[in-house]
Amino acid sequence: MALIVDKLLLGVTLAAPIGPVSIEMIKRGLRHGFLSAFSVRLGGAFGNFICLLAAYYGLAPLLAYPQVLNFFGLIGSALLIYMGVKTLRKGMDDLDLEGDIALQKGMRWGLYLAIANPVAFVFWPSIFAASLDPTAGVTRLGLFQNGFIIIGVLLWGGALSAVLAYGHTHLSKKVIVRISQISALFMFYFGLKYLWVIGRRLL
């Protein structure tokens, strides 16, 4: 149960900061309500799941090389810490909520934003490797457990979409930035946690 909560929290942490998907959700949600905003997050989550499946099938052949898995894990830890630093450095000037809404359907646009991000194809294998026990192997159970990251992403997407639809008067740029900064602290936590786990493997 604790592991599931951990994965859900990581998903929320990854979805909360200012980013292309979140900004597109805000643009759509403020103008067209819950479904328009949530469709973008749903498409993004589907793109994340594709990357997660690619990580699952891509890491299995590497089980014979634990050093490679540890290397990927170190990359994942470093990425989380880097993303935390980058998120903390963002301010209100980085939010562009006045642009035109993309012509594509929300879900398709969210999928594009998730897949087109080159970091995703490094991030997901790295996070998978960081949370992997090399002695247990890349199992379907591991895929199932990491799938809760996607559920965490969707939970945050649903919560944000609801706020955009029904409580947008309380959602200022300042509030969005503060949420991002809190999520950055959790990124530091997860990055350092995985770094500690991998360090213990190497010792």
FITIVEX-307277 format. One record per residue (C-alpha): residue number from 1; residue in one letter; z negated, y negated, x negated. Coordinates in steps of 0.25 Angstrom, whole numbers, plus 5000, padded with zeros to 4 digits. Each point is the difference from the previous one (the first is absolute). Example, Ala and Ser with C-alpha at 12.3 -4.5 7.8 and 13.67 -1.06 7.14 Angstrom:
     n   res      z      y      x
     1     A   4969   5018   4951
     2     S   5002   4986   4994
REM end
This chain:
     n   res      z      y      x
     1     M   5000   5000   5000
     2     A   4997   4990   4989
     3     L   5013   5003   4993
     4     I   5007   4997   5013
     5     V   4993   4987   5002
     6     D   5003   4997   4985
     7     K   5015   5002   5003
     8     L   5000   4992   5013
     9     L   4993   4988   4993
    10     L   5010   5001   4988
    11     G   5011   4999   5011
    12     V   4994   4988   5006
    13     T   4998   4994   4987
    14     L   5015   5001   4996
    15     A   5004   4995   5014
    16     A   4991   4988   5000
    17     P   5005   4991   4989
    18     I   5011   4989   5001
    19     G   5014   5007   4999
    20     P   5014   5001   5005
    21     V   4996   5010   5012
    22     S   4987   4992   5004
    23     I   5008   4986   5000
    24     E   5011   5006   5008
    25     M   4990   5006   5010
    26     I   4993   4986   5001
    27     K   5013   4993   5003
    28     R   5004   5010   5011
    29     G   4986   5002   5005
    30     L   4998   4985   5002
    31     R   5013   4998   5008
    32     H   5002   5013   5007
    33     G   4986   5007   5001
    34     F   4994   5014   4996
    35     L   5012   5010   5001
    36     S   5009   4991   4992
    37     A   4990   4998   4989
    38     F   4995   5015   5000
    39     S   5015   5005   4999
    40     V   5001   4994   4986
    41     R   4987   5007   4995
    42     L   5005   5013   5007
    43     G   5013   4999   4992
    44     G   4992   4997   4987
    45     A   4991   5012   5002
    46     F   5012   5009   5002
    47     G   5006   4995   4987
    48     N   4986   5002   4994
    49     F   5000   5015   5005
    50     I   5014   5002   4994
    51     C   4995   4995   4987
    52     L   4987   5009   5001
    53     L   5009   5012   5003
    54     A   5008   4997   4988
    55     A   4988   5000   4992
    56     Y   4995   5013   5005
    57     Y   5013   5007   4997
    58     G   5002   4993   4987
    59     L   4986   5003   4994
    60     A   5000   5015   5003
    61     P   5009   5003   4988
    62     L   4991   4992   4991
    63     L   4987   5009   5002
    64     A   5003   5007   4987
    65     Y   4999   4986   4993
    66     P   4986   4995   5003
    67     Q   5002   4989   4990
    68     V   5012   4994   5008
    69     L   4992   5001   5013
    70     N   4988   4992   4993
    71     F   5011   4990   4995
    72     F   5005   4998   5014
    73     G   4985   4999   5005
    74     L   4997   4989   4989
    75     I   5013   4992   5005
    76     G   4994   5001   5015
    77     S   4987   4995   4995
    78     A   5006   4989   4992
    79     L   5009   4996   5012
    80     L   4988   4999   5010
    81     I   4993   4991   4990
    82     Y   5013   4992   4997
    83     M   5002   4998   5015
    84     G   4986   4996   5002
    85     V   5002   4989   4989
    86     K   5013   4995   5006
    87     T   4994   5000   5014
    88     L   4988   4991   4996
    89     R   5010   4990   4993
    90     K   5008   4998   5013
    91     G   4996   4988   5009
    92     M   5004   4994   5013
    93     D   5013   4994   4993
    94     D   5005   5014   4998
    95     L   5000   5002   5015
    96     D   5014   4997   5007
    97     L   4998   5002   5015
    98     E   5010   4990   5005
    99     G   5013   5008   4995
   100     D   5010   5006   5010
   101     I   4997   5014   5005
   102     A   5009   5010   4994
   103     L   5011   5005   5010
   104     Q   4997   5014   4997
   105     K   4991   5008   5010
   106     G   4986   4999   4996
   107     M   4998   5015   4996
   108     R   5013   5001   4992
   109     W   4996   4987   4993
   110     G   4986   5005   4997
   111     L   5006   5013   4994
   112     Y   5010   4992   4992
   113     L   4989   4991   4994
   114     A   4992   5013   4996
   115     I   5011   5008   4994
   116     A   5007   4988   4993
   117     N   4987   4997   4992
   118     P   5002   5007   4987
   119     V   4985   5000   4997
   120     A   4998   5010   5012
   121     F   5007   5011   4992
   122     V   4991   4999   4989
   123     F   4988   4997   5008
   124     W   4999   5012   5009
   125     P   5002   5011   4989
   126     S   4990   4992   4992
   127     I   4989   5000   5011
   128     F   5003   5014   5003
   129     A   4998   5004   4986
   130     A   4988   4991   4998
   131     S   4993   5008   5012
   132     L   5005   5013   4996
   133     D   4992   5012   4994
   134     P   5010   5006   4990
   135     T   4992   5013   5002
   136     A   5003   5001   5015
   137     G   5014   4996   4999
   138     V   5009   4992   5009
   139     T   4997   5006   5013
   140     R   5003   4997   5015
   141     L   4985   4997   5001
   142     G   5002   4989   4990
   143     L   5012   4994   5008
   144     F   4992   5001   5013
   145     Q   4988   4992   4993
   146     N   5009   4990   4994
   147     G   5007   4998   5014
   148     F   4987   4993   5005
   149     I   5004   4989   4991
   150     I   5012   4998   5009
   151     I   4991   5001   5012
   152     G   4991   4989   4994
   153     V   5013   4991   4998
   154     L   5003   5002   5015
   155     L   4986   4997   5004
   156     W   5000   4987   4993
   157     G   5014   4998   5006
   158     G   4995   5002   5014
   159     A   4988   4991   4998
   160     L   5008   4989   4994
   161     S   5011   5001   5011
   162     A   4989   4999   5011
   163     V   4994   4987   4993
   164     L   5014   4994   4999
   165     A   5003   5003   5015
   166     Y   4986   4997   5006
   167     G   4992   4992   4990
   168     H   5010   4992   4992
   169     T   4993   4987   5002
   170     H   4989   5006   4990
   171     L   5010   5005   4990
   172     S   5003   4988   4990
   173     K   5006   5001   4987
   174     K   4986   4998   4993
   175     V   4995   5012   5008
   176     I   5012   5009   4995
   177     V   4998   4996   4986
   178     R   4985   5003   5001
   179     I   5004   5014   5006
   180     S   5009   5002   4988
   181     Q   4989   4996   4990
   182     I   4991   5010   5006
   183     S   5010   5011   4999
   184     A   5002   4996   4986
   185     L   4986   5004   4997
   186     F   5002   5014   5006
   187     M   5012   5001   4991
   188     F   4992   4998   4988
   189     Y   4990   5010   5005
   190     F   5010   5011   5003
   191     G   5007   4997   4987
   192     L   4987   5001   4992
   193     K   4996   5013   5007
   194     Y   5013   5007   4997
   195     L   4999   4995   4986
   196     W   4986   5006   4999
   197     V   5005   5013   5006
   198     I   5012   5001   4990
   199     G   4991   4996   4988
   200     R   4991   5012   5003
   201     R   5012   5009   5001
   202     L   5004   4996   4986
   203     L   4986   5001   4994
REM end
